[in-house]
């Protein structure tokens, strides 16, 4: 009894210490899992009820709360940045605090672009079950970041094939033949009567006249005229006789690129895609943003007003003329600062060149 009495406090202390360490590890694991699951949800592509995943703050916090069964979180902070540089330093977004201790959700559409990150920071407090132990509450914190996309350019990679215009060739019409029948002439008979006197009878020889042979007279129908078929003309968008482009230039408020069409045919476009530094491209004045206002290609003009990091231009499918032409994008202010995202992609819809991309990065 004496030995048990001496060993019992140490045994109770050991068991209680094991329980507290297990609780601390469990809280840390719950916080780390919650931040990871919430960041994964916020980086999803698409929308729910016209709200992007990275902007749905309530749903992100709900995912974090549901990932823990026992632990109650004190804070779930959501913020954004543009990733890190080679030194591991965060690249901030204009007017957004990238510090995980701040909360910047929801964020506006016009300052987000492809490659940005969502950062979710979850915190919870650990406190011993028995307050008789002099241990102060410990704050357990975990932050997770994931890159998200807001638009994905899709370009075709199929090899071009030959193309020829459809030609209607008349089918041969059968010629009907009419017959002209000649009436048949019945044979006539000539008879010599035998006299009643005993004279020598005279043989009666009928004169048989055979009916004439029917002759077929076809109507004269001209033969159909043979029309030579059109030789297919292949349209190639690759090689020296295909479609190429010059370098991408930025001058004043223009972004432009030359297109060289050596296919010998006027080509039509299926889609135009553009990326630009929409939020910090202009360095003078109070407004650093750039809005796309106009596109021109061989006297074909599109007018609009877009301020996003990338855009598919809708309702504008210009023709690409034979030879050299220039596609030009006009912004509302001078394009002063580039960020490496500048890109022009033009997909061709002409059969034989379908989905062939004219990409400024290739």
KEKE-3310 file (N, C-alpha, C; in steps of 0.2 Angstrom, whole numbers, plus 5000, padded with zeros to 4 digits):
npx = (5004:5010:5020:5012:5005:5015:5019:5007:5004:5014:5011:4998:5001:5009:4999:4990:4998:5001:4988:4986:4996:4992:4980:4985:4993:4982:4974:4983:4984:4971:4970:4979:4974:4962:4965:4971:4961:4952:4959:4961:4947:4944:4952:4947:4941:4928:4911:4898:4881:4884:4895:4912:4923:4934:4930:4919:4917:4910:4907:4920:4925:4916:4919:4932:4928:4920:4930:4935:4931:4930:4937:4936:4938:4947:4949:4947:4955:4956:4966:4975:4988:5001:5009:5026:5043:5060:5067:5058:5050:5034:5023:5014:4997:4989:4983:4979:4982:4994:4997:4995:4988:4979:4962:4955:4944:4928:4936:4938:4934:4941:4954:4960:4970:4975:4985:4986:4986:4977:4976:4973:4971:4971:4967:4968:4966:4975:4972:4976:4966:4965:4966:4974:4987:5001:5001:5001:4988:4990:4993:4988:4993:4990:4993:4989:4992:4986:4987:4976:4965:4957:4953:4955:4964:4960:4967:4968:4977:4977:4984:4984:4973:4969:4959:4945:4933:4915:4908:4894:4889:4880:4869:4869:4856:4844:4840:4825:4818:4808:4796:4791:4778:4775:4761:4755:4753:4740:4741:4736:4725:4724:4713:4709:4695:4688:4681:4665:4664:4673:4686:4704:4709:4714:4728:4726:4735:4739:4744:4755:4759:4772:4772:4779:4795:4795:4802:4813:4813:4823:4821:4830:4841:4852:4868:4873:4883:4900:4907:4921:4928:4932:4949:4955:4960:4973:4974:4986:4992:5005:5023:5033:5024:5013:5004:5011:5019:5024:5035:5028:5023:5023:5018:5016:4999:4996:4995:5002:5004:5011:5004:5008:5001:5004:4997:4989:4976:4961:4958:4948:4944:4942:4942:4948:4961:4967:4980:4985:4993:4983:4980:4991:4997:4999:5008:5008:4999:4983:4976:4981:4976:4972:4962:4954:4949:4948:4950:4958:4960:4965:4956:4945:4935:4933:4924:4924:4924:4934:4941:4950:4962:4963:4955:4943:4938:4922:4910:4917:4925:4936:4943:4958:4968:4977:4994:5004:4998:4992:4987:4980:4978:4970:4972:4965:4974:4991:5002:5013:5020:5026:5021:5025:5015:5009:5001:4995:4983:4977:4964:4961:4948:4945:4942:4954:4963:4958:4956:4970:4982:4988:5000:5007:5017:5024)
npy = (4994:5006:5008:5008:5020:5029:5028:5031:5045:5049:5040:5045:5058:5055:5048:5059:5069:5062:5062:5076:5080:5073:5079:5092:5088:5084:5095:5103:5095:5096:5110:5112:5103:5109:5122:5118:5111:5121:5131:5123:5121:5135:5137:5131:5129:5138:5142:5145:5148:5160:5165:5165:5152:5157:5168:5166:5168:5163:5150:5145:5147:5138:5126:5124:5124:5112:5103:5099:5090:5091:5102:5120:5134:5149:5160:5162:5167:5175:5178:5185:5183:5186:5175:5169:5176:5173:5173:5169:5179:5186:5191:5205:5209:5223:5235:5225:5216:5205:5198:5184:5186:5195:5199:5198:5194:5196:5197:5209:5206:5213:5214:5202:5189:5175:5163:5169:5167:5160:5162:5154:5155:5147:5147:5141:5139:5131:5124:5118:5104:5104:5117:5119:5117:5126:5132:5142:5147:5141:5147:5139:5139:5138:5140:5139:5139:5141:5140:5147:5147:5158:5158:5148:5146:5138:5129:5122:5107:5099:5092:5102:5099:5095:5105:5108:5116:5113:5106:5105:5092:5088:5074:5060:5059:5048:5043:5043:5032:5033:5024:5021:5014:5005:5002:4985:4976:4967:4950:4949:4939:4931:4923:4910:4905:4888:4882:4876:4867:4853:4857:4859:4860:4875:4879:4887:4900:4908:4925:4929:4942:4947:4955:4971:4973:4979:4994:5002:5019:5029:5043:5058:5062:5073:5069:5070:5084:5082:5087:5094:5089:5100:5102:5098:5111:5112:5119:5125:5128:5128:5128:5136:5140:5143:5150:5163:5173:5189:5197:5202:5218:5233:5249:5265:5266:5254:5237:5226:5214:5207:5198:5185:5179:5166:5157:5159:5161:5169:5169:5164:5168:5160:5162:5175:5178:5186:5192:5203:5216:5221:5227:5235:5241:5254:5268:5282:5294:5292:5281:5265:5255:5246:5246:5237:5244:5244:5234:5231:5224:5224:5234:5230:5231:5231:5236:5240:5237:5231:5225:5214:5201:5193:5189:5182:5187:5191:5189:5194:5190:5192:5192:5186:5193:5189:5189:5201:5207:5217:5215:5224:5230:5242:5252:5261:5269:5273:5260:5256:5247:5231:5214:5201:5193:5195:5191:5185:5176:5168:5159:5149:5146:5142:5128:5115:5122:5122:5127:5130:5138:5154:5159:5171:5167:5157)
npz = (5000:5004:4994:4983:4985:4985:4971:4964:4962:4952:4942:4939:4935:4923:4915:4913:4907:4895:4890:4888:4879:4868:4865:4861:4850:4842:4841:4833:4822:4817:4814:4804:4794:4792:4787:4775:4768:4766:4759:4747:4743:4740:4729:4719:4702:4693:4696:4709:4710:4703:4709:4711:4717:4725:4729:4738:4753:4765:4762:4761:4774:4780:4775:4782:4795:4795:4794:4806:4821:4835:4839:4841:4831:4832:4823:4805:4793:4777:4763:4749:4736:4724:4723:4726:4724:4718:4729:4739:4744:4746:4733:4732:4729:4721:4733:4742:4757:4759:4770:4780:4793:4791:4784:4768:4761:4753:4737:4723:4706:4696:4700:4700:4693:4682:4690:4703:4721:4734:4751:4766:4783:4798:4815:4832:4850:4863:4878:4894:4902:4916:4926:4936:4933:4929:4915:4902:4889:4873:4857:4842:4825:4808:4791:4774:4756:4740:4722:4710:4696:4684:4671:4657:4643:4628:4616:4599:4594:4583:4568:4553:4539:4521:4511:4501:4491:4491:4477:4466:4456:4442:4441:4430:4418:4413:4396:4388:4376:4362:4352:4335:4328:4313:4304:4302:4286:4280:4272:4254:4244:4228:4218:4206:4197:4195:4180:4176:4166:4159:4158:4160:4176:4184:4194:4209:4215:4229:4231:4242:4253:4263:4279:4282:4290:4307:4311:4322:4328:4337:4347:4345:4357:4365:4371:4389:4394:4399:4414:4421:4437:4451:4456:4472:4483:4494:4510:4520:4536:4541:4541:4527:4518:4526:4540:4550:4563:4569:4582:4598:4601:4612:4612:4617:4620:4614:4610:4599:4585:4571:4558:4547:4532:4522:4515:4504:4504:4510:4527:4540:4557:4573:4586:4598:4610:4624:4635:4648:4658:4668:4680:4685:4675:4670:4675:4678:4686:4696:4693:4690:4682:4667:4653:4640:4625:4611:4596:4581:4565:4549:4544:4551:4565:4582:4596:4614:4632:4643:4658:4664:4669:4658:4643:4632:4617:4612:4599:4589:4574:4564:4547:4541:4530:4514:4514:4524:4539:4553:4569:4582:4598:4608:4622:4637:4643:4643:4640:4652:4660:4660:4665:4661:4658:4646:4631:4615:4607:4593:4585:4571:4560:4547:4537:4536:4542:4555:4571:4572:4581:4582:4591:4601:4610:4604)
capx = (5000:5014:5023:5007:5003:5021:5019:5001:5005:5018:5007:4992:5004:5011:4993:4987:5003:5000:4982:4987:5001:4988:4976:4989:4994:4976:4972:4988:4982:4965:4971:4983:4969:4957:4968:4973:4955:4948:4962:4959:4941:4944:4956:4943:4939:4921:4907:4892:4877:4887:4900:4918:4925:4939:4926:4914:4920:4906:4908:4927:4925:4912:4924:4937:4924:4918:4935:4937:4925:4930:4941:4933:4943:4946:4949:4948:4957:4957:4969:4977:4994:5003:5014:5033:5048:5065:5069:5053:5046:5027:5022:5007:4992:4988:4978:4977:4987:4995:4999:4989:4984:4973:4957:4954:4939:4929:4940:4935:4936:4945:4961:4963:4972:4978:4991:4986:4985:4972:4979:4969:4975:4966:4970:4964:4969:4976:4972:4975:4960:4965:4969:4979:4994:5002:5003:4997:4985:4995:4989:4990:4991:4992:4991:4990:4991:4985:4986:4969:4964:4950:4951:4959:4964:4960:4969:4969:4984:4977:4987:4979:4972:4968:4952:4942:4926:4911:4905:4888:4890:4874:4869:4867:4848:4843:4836:4819:4818:4801:4796:4786:4776:4772:4755:4756:4749:4738:4742:4730:4725:4722:4710:4707:4690:4688:4675:4661:4666:4679:4693:4709:4709:4720:4729:4725:4741:4738:4749:4756:4764:4774:4771:4786:4798:4795:4808:4813:4816:4824:4821:4837:4842:4859:4872:4875:4890:4904:4910:4927:4928:4937:4954:4955:4966:4975:4976:4991:4994:5011:5028:5034:5018:5007:5003:5016:5018:5030:5035:5023:5026:5019:5020:5011:4993:4994:4999:5001:5008:5010:5002:5010:4997:5006:4993:4986:4969:4959:4957:4943:4946:4937:4943:4954:4962:4972:4982:4988:4994:4977:4979:4997:5001:5000:5012:5007:4992:4980:4973:4986:4973:4972:4955:4954:4944:4947:4954:4958:4963:4964:4950:4939:4935:4929:4924:4921:4927:4936:4946:4952:4968:4963:4948:4941:4934:4916:4906:4922:4928:4939:4946:4965:4970:4983:5000:5005:4993:4993:4981:4981:4974:4970:4970:4962:4980:4998:5005:5020:5024:5024:5023:5027:5009:5006:5000:4990:4982:4971:4963:4959:4942:4945:4943:4961:4967:4954:4959:4977:4983:4993:5001:5013:5023:5027)
capy = (5000:5012:5008:5011:5027:5033:5028:5033:5052:5049:5037:5049:5063:5052:5048:5066:5072:5059:5065:5083:5080:5070:5085:5097:5086:5083:5102:5105:5092:5099:5117:5111:5100:5114:5127:5115:5110:5128:5133:5119:5123:5141:5137:5127:5133:5138:5146:5142:5153:5165:5167:5161:5149:5161:5174:5163:5168:5159:5143:5143:5146:5132:5120:5124:5122:5105:5098:5098:5087:5093:5109:5126:5138:5156:5164:5159:5173:5173:5184:5183:5186:5184:5170:5172:5177:5168:5174:5167:5184:5186:5197:5207:5212:5231:5236:5219:5214:5197:5195:5179:5188:5200:5196:5202:5191:5194:5202:5211:5203:5216:5214:5195:5186:5169:5162:5172:5162:5161:5160:5153:5155:5145:5147:5139:5140:5125:5126:5112:5103:5106:5124:5119:5116:5133:5132:5147:5145:5141:5148:5135:5143:5135:5144:5136:5144:5137:5144:5146:5150:5161:5157:5144:5146:5131:5129:5115:5104:5094:5094:5104:5094:5098:5107:5110:5119:5108:5107:5102:5089:5085:5067:5058:5058:5043:5045:5039:5031:5032:5019:5023:5008:5005:4997:4979:4975:4960:4948:4948:4933:4931:4917:4908:4900:4883:4882:4869:4862:4849:4860:4857:4865:4879:4879:4893:4901:4914:4929:4931:4948:4947:4961:4974:4973:4985:4998:5007:5025:5032:5051:5061:5066:5075:5066:5075:5087:5080:5093:5092:5091:5105:5099:5101:5115:5111:5125:5123:5134:5127:5129:5142:5143:5144:5156:5164:5180:5193:5198:5206:5225:5237:5255:5269:5263:5249:5230:5224:5209:5206:5191:5184:5173:5164:5151:5160:5161:5173:5165:5167:5167:5156:5165:5179:5178:5191:5193:5209:5218:5225:5231:5239:5242:5261:5270:5289:5296:5289:5275:5261:5250:5246:5243:5236:5248:5243:5229:5232:5220:5225:5238:5227:5235:5229:5241:5237:5240:5225:5226:5208:5199:5189:5189:5179:5192:5188:5193:5197:5185:5195:5188:5187:5194:5186:5193:5203:5212:5219:5215:5230:5231:5249:5252:5267:5273:5271:5253:5257:5242:5224:5209:5194:5189:5198:5186:5185:5169:5168:5152:5150:5142:5139:5121:5113:5126:5123:5127:5131:5144:5159:5161:5175:5164:5151)
capz = (5000:5004:4988:4978:4987:4982:4964:4961:4959:4946:4937:4937:4931:4917:4911:4912:4902:4889:4887:4886:4873:4863:4864:4858:4843:4839:4839:4828:4816:4815:4812:4798:4789:4791:4782:4769:4765:4765:4753:4741:4740:4737:4723:4713:4696:4692:4700:4711:4710:4700:4714:4711:4723:4728:4732:4742:4760:4769:4760:4763:4782:4782:4774:4787:4802:4795:4794:4813:4824:4842:4840:4839:4828:4834:4817:4799:4789:4770:4759:4742:4734:4717:4723:4729:4720:4719:4736:4744:4746:4743:4728:4734:4724:4723:4738:4746:4761:4758:4777:4782:4798:4788:4780:4762:4757:4746:4733:4717:4700:4691:4702:4700:4686:4682:4694:4709:4726:4740:4757:4772:4790:4804:4822:4838:4856:4867:4886:4898:4905:4923:4927:4942:4930:4927:4908:4898:4883:4867:4850:4837:4819:4802:4785:4768:4750:4733:4716:4707:4689:4683:4664:4654:4636:4625:4609:4596:4592:4577:4562:4547:4533:4515:4510:4494:4492:4488:4470:4464:4450:4440:4439:4423:4417:4408:4390:4386:4369:4359:4346:4330:4325:4306:4304:4298:4281:4280:4265:4250:4240:4221:4216:4199:4198:4190:4176:4177:4160:4161:4156:4165:4182:4185:4202:4213:4219:4232:4231:4249:4254:4270:4282:4283:4297:4311:4312:4328:4327:4343:4346:4345:4363:4366:4377:4394:4394:4405:4417:4425:4444:4453:4460:4479:4484:4501:4514:4525:4541:4544:4536:4524:4515:4531:4544:4556:4566:4571:4589:4601:4603:4616:4610:4620:4623:4609:4610:4592:4582:4564:4556:4540:4529:4516:4513:4498:4505:4516:4532:4545:4564:4577:4593:4599:4617:4626:4642:4649:4665:4668:4686:4687:4668:4669:4681:4679:4688:4701:4691:4687:4678:4659:4650:4633:4622:4604:4592:4574:4560:4542:4544:4554:4571:4588:4602:4620:4638:4647:4663:4667:4667:4652:4640:4626:4613:4609:4594:4584:4571:4558:4542:4540:4523:4512:4515:4530:4542:4560:4574:4586:4604:4611:4629:4638:4645:4640:4643:4654:4664:4658:4670:4658:4656:4639:4626:4610:4604:4588:4583:4564:4559:4540:4536:4535:4548:4560:4578:4572:4585:4581:4598:4602:4614:4601)
cpx = (5004:5018:5018:5005:5009:5021:5013:5002:5009:5014:5001:4995:5006:5005:4990:4992:5002:4993:4983:4991:4996:4983:4979:4991:4988:4973:4977:4986:4976:4965:4974:4978:4964:4959:4969:4966:4951:4952:4961:4952:4941:4948:4953:4941:4931:4918:4901:4887:4880:4892:4906:4920:4930:4936:4920:4917:4917:4907:4915:4928:4921:4916:4929:4933:4922:4923:4937:4930:4925:4932:4936:4938:4941:4945:4951:4949:4959:4960:4972:4984:4996:5009:5021:5038:5054:5068:5064:5049:5039:5027:5015:5003:4990:4982:4975:4983:4988:4997:4993:4985:4979:4968:4955:4948:4932:4933:4937:4938:4941:4953:4964:4965:4974:4984:4991:4985:4980:4976:4974:4973:4970:4970:4965:4969:4969:4976:4972:4968:4960:4969:4974:4986:4995:5005:4998:4994:4990:4991:4992:4988:4994:4989:4993:4988:4990:4984:4979:4969:4957:4948:4956:4959:4964:4962:4970:4976:4983:4981:4982:4979:4970:4960:4951:4935:4921:4908:4900:4889:4883:4875:4867:4859:4847:4838:4831:4819:4810:4801:4790:4784:4773:4767:4757:4751:4747:4739:4735:4731:4721:4719:4708:4701:4690:4681:4671:4662:4672:4685:4698:4709:4715:4721:4728:4731:4740:4745:4750:4761:4765:4773:4778:4788:4797:4801:4808:4816:4817:4824:4828:4838:4850:4862:4873:4882:4894:4908:4915:4926:4933:4942:4955:4961:4967:4976:4980:4992:5001:5016:5029:5028:5012:5006:5008:5015:5024:5030:5030:5026:5021:5022:5014:5005:4991:4998:4997:5006:5006:5008:5004:5006:5000:5003:4990:4978:4967:4956:4952:4945:4940:4937:4949:4955:4968:4973:4986:4989:4988:4977:4985:5001:5002:5003:5011:5000:4990:4978:4978:4983:4973:4966:4956:4948:4943:4952:4953:4962:4961:4957:4944:4940:4931:4930:4921:4925:4928:4942:4947:4959:4969:4956:4948:4936:4928:4913:4911:4926:4931:4942:4954:4967:4976:4989:5001:5000:4995:4987:4984:4976:4975:4968:4968:4968:4986:5000:5012:5024:5021:5025:5024:5021:5006:5006:4994:4989:4976:4970:4959:4953:4941:4946:4950:4965:4963:4957:4967:4978:4989:4995:5008:5019:5026:5031)
cpy = (5006:5013:5011:5018:5031:5033:5031:5040:5052:5045:5041:5055:5061:5051:5054:5069:5069:5062:5072:5084:5078:5075:5090:5095:5086:5090:5105:5102:5094:5106:5116:5108:5105:5120:5124:5114:5116:5131:5129:5120:5130:5142:5134:5132:5133:5143:5142:5148:5160:5169:5162:5158:5153:5167:5172:5162:5163:5152:5141:5142:5140:5126:5119:5121:5114:5100:5096:5095:5090:5100:5115:5131:5145:5161:5160:5165:5171:5179:5181:5187:5184:5179:5173:5172:5172:5168:5171:5172:5185:5192:5199:5209:5219:5231:5230:5217:5207:5194:5190:5181:5192:5196:5200:5199:5195:5200:5203:5207:5206:5217:5207:5193:5179:5168:5165:5166:5165:5158:5160:5151:5153:5145:5144:5139:5133:5128:5119:5111:5105:5112:5124:5119:5123:5134:5137:5145:5146:5142:5144:5138:5138:5139:5140:5140:5139:5142:5142:5149:5153:5160:5153:5144:5139:5132:5122:5113:5099:5097:5097:5099:5098:5100:5109:5111:5113:5110:5103:5099:5086:5077:5065:5057:5053:5045:5040:5038:5029:5028:5021:5017:5009:5000:4991:4978:4968:4957:4948:4942:4934:4924:4916:4903:4894:4882:4875:4864:4858:4851:4859:4863:4869:4880:4887:4895:4908:4918:4932:4937:4948:4954:4964:4973:4979:4988:5003:5013:5029:5040:5053:5065:5067:5072:5072:5077:5085:5086:5091:5094:5096:5101:5102:5105:5115:5118:5123:5129:5133:5128:5136:5145:5143:5150:5157:5171:5183:5194:5203:5213:5229:5244:5260:5266:5257:5243:5228:5218:5208:5199:5190:5178:5172:5158:5152:5161:5166:5169:5168:5164:5164:5160:5169:5179:5182:5191:5199:5211:5223:5229:5236:5241:5250:5264:5278:5290:5291:5282:5271:5256:5251:5243:5243:5239:5246:5238:5231:5227:5221:5228:5235:5229:5232:5234:5238:5241:5234:5227:5219:5206:5196:5189:5185:5185:5189:5193:5197:5192:5188:5190:5190:5187:5190:5191:5195:5208:5212:5219:5220:5230:5238:5249:5260:5272:5270:5265:5254:5252:5235:5219:5202:5190:5190:5192:5187:5178:5170:5161:5153:5144:5139:5132:5119:5117:5126:5122:5128:5138:5148:5162:5165:5172:5159:5154)
cpz = (5000:4997:4982:4979:4984:4974:4960:4958:4953:4940:4934:4932:4924:4912:4909:4907:4896:4885:4884:4880:4867:4861:4860:4851:4839:4836:4833:4821:4813:4812:4805:4793:4787:4786:4775:4765:4762:4759:4747:4739:4737:4731:4717:4708:4695:4696:4703:4713:4708:4704:4713:4717:4728:4732:4737:4749:4764:4768:4762:4770:4784:4781:4780:4794:4801:4795:4801:4816:4831:4843:4837:4837:4830:4828:4811:4794:4781:4766:4752:4741:4727:4717:4727:4723:4721:4726:4741:4747:4743:4739:4729:4728:4726:4727:4742:4750:4761:4765:4779:4788:4797:4785:4774:4758:4759:4743:4726:4711:4696:4694:4702:4693:4688:4686:4701:4715:4731:4746:4763:4778:4795:4810:4827:4844:4860:4874:4889:4901:4912:4924:4932:4939:4927:4920:4905:4892:4877:4861:4845:4830:4813:4796:4778:4762:4744:4728:4713:4700:4688:4676:4662:4647:4633:4618:4606:4594:4586:4571:4556:4542:4527:4515:4503:4495:4489:4481:4468:4457:4448:4439:4432:4423:4412:4403:4389:4379:4367:4353:4342:4327:4318:4306:4300:4293:4280:4272:4261:4245:4233:4219:4209:4200:4193:4187:4177:4172:4162:4159:4162:4170:4182:4193:4204:4217:4222:4232:4238:4249:4261:4273:4283:4290:4301:4312:4318:4327:4333:4342:4348:4352:4364:4372:4382:4393:4400:4407:4422:4432:4446:4457:4467:4480:4492:4504:4520:4529:4544:4539:4533:4521:4519:4534:4550:4558:4568:4579:4591:4603:4607:4615:4613:4623:4618:4611:4603:4590:4575:4563:4548:4537:4523:4513:4506:4498:4511:4521:4537:4552:4568:4584:4594:4607:4618:4633:4642:4656:4666:4675:4688:4680:4667:4675:4682:4681:4694:4699:4687:4682:4670:4657:4643:4630:4615:4601:4585:4570:4553:4541:4547:4562:4576:4593:4608:4626:4642:4652:4667:4665:4661:4649:4633:4622:4610:4604:4589:4581:4564:4554:4542:4533:4521:4513:4523:4533:4549:4564:4580:4592:4607:4618:4631:4641:4642:4644:4645:4657:4662:4664:4667:4656:4649:4634:4622:4607:4599:4585:4576:4563:4552:4540:4533:4539:4554:4567:4578:4576:4582:4587:4598:4606:4610:4595)
residu = (UNK:UNK:UNK:UNK:UNK:UNK:UNK:UNK:UNK:UNK:UNK:UNK:UNK:UNK:UNK:UNK:UNK:UNK:UNK:UNK:UNK:UNK:UNK:UNK:UNK:UNK:UNK:UNK:UNK:UNK:UNK:UNK:UNK:UNK:UNK:UNK:UNK:UNK:UNK:UNK:UNK:UNK:UNK:UNK:UNK:UNK:UNK:UNK:UNK:UNK:UNK:UNK:UNK:UNK:UNK:UNK:UNK:UNK:UNK:UNK:UNK:UNK:UNK:UNK:UNK:UNK:UNK:UNK:UNK:UNK:UNK:UNK:UNK:UNK:UNK:UNK:UNK:UNK:UNK:UNK:UNK:UNK:UNK:UNK:UNK:UNK:UNK:UNK:UNK:UNK:UNK:UNK:UNK:UNK:UNK:UNK:UNK:UNK:UNK:UNK:UNK:UNK:UNK:UNK:UNK:UNK:UNK:UNK:UNK:UNK:UNK:UNK:UNK:UNK:UNK:UNK:UNK:UNK:UNK:UNK:UNK:UNK:UNK:UNK:UNK:UNK:UNK:UNK:UNK:UNK:UNK:UNK:UNK:UNK:UNK:UNK:UNK:UNK:UNK:UNK:UNK:UNK:UNK:UNK:UNK:UNK:UNK:UNK:UNK:UNK:UNK:UNK:UNK:UNK:UNK:UNK:UNK:UNK:UNK:UNK:UNK:UNK:UNK:UNK:UNK:UNK:UNK:UNK:UNK:UNK:UNK:UNK:UNK:UNK:UNK:UNK:UNK:UNK:UNK:UNK:UNK:UNK:UNK:UNK:UNK:UNK:UNK:UNK:UNK:UNK:UNK:UNK:UNK:UNK:UNK:UNK:UNK:UNK:UNK:UNK:UNK:UNK:UNK:UNK:UNK:UNK:UNK:UNK:UNK:UNK:UNK:UNK:UNK:UNK:UNK:UNK:UNK:UNK:UNK:UNK:UNK:UNK:UNK:UNK:UNK:UNK:UNK:UNK:UNK:UNK:UNK:UNK:UNK:UNK:UNK:UNK:UNK:UNK:UNK:UNK:UNK:UNK:UNK:UNK:UNK:UNK:UNK:UNK:UNK:UNK:UNK:UNK:UNK:UNK:UNK:UNK:UNK:UNK:UNK:UNK:UNK:UNK:UNK:UNK:UNK:UNK:UNK:UNK:UNK:UNK:UNK:UNK:UNK:UNK:UNK:UNK:UNK:UNK:UNK:UNK:UNK:UNK:UNK:UNK:UNK:UNK:UNK:UNK:UNK:UNK:UNK:UNK:UNK:UNK:UNK:UNK:UNK:UNK:UNK:UNK:UNK:UNK:UNK:UNK:UNK:UNK:UNK:UNK:UNK:UNK:UNK:UNK:UNK:UNK:UNK:UNK:UNK:UNK:UNK:UNK:UNK:UNK:UNK:UNK:UNK:UNK:UNK:UNK:UNK:UNK:UNK:UNK:UNK:UNK:UNK:UNK:UNK:UNK:UNK:UNK:UNK:UNK:UNK:UNK:UNK:UNK:UNK:UNK:UNK:UNK:UNK:UNK:UNK:UNK:UNK:UNK:UNK:UNK:UNK:UNK:UNK:UNK)
# end
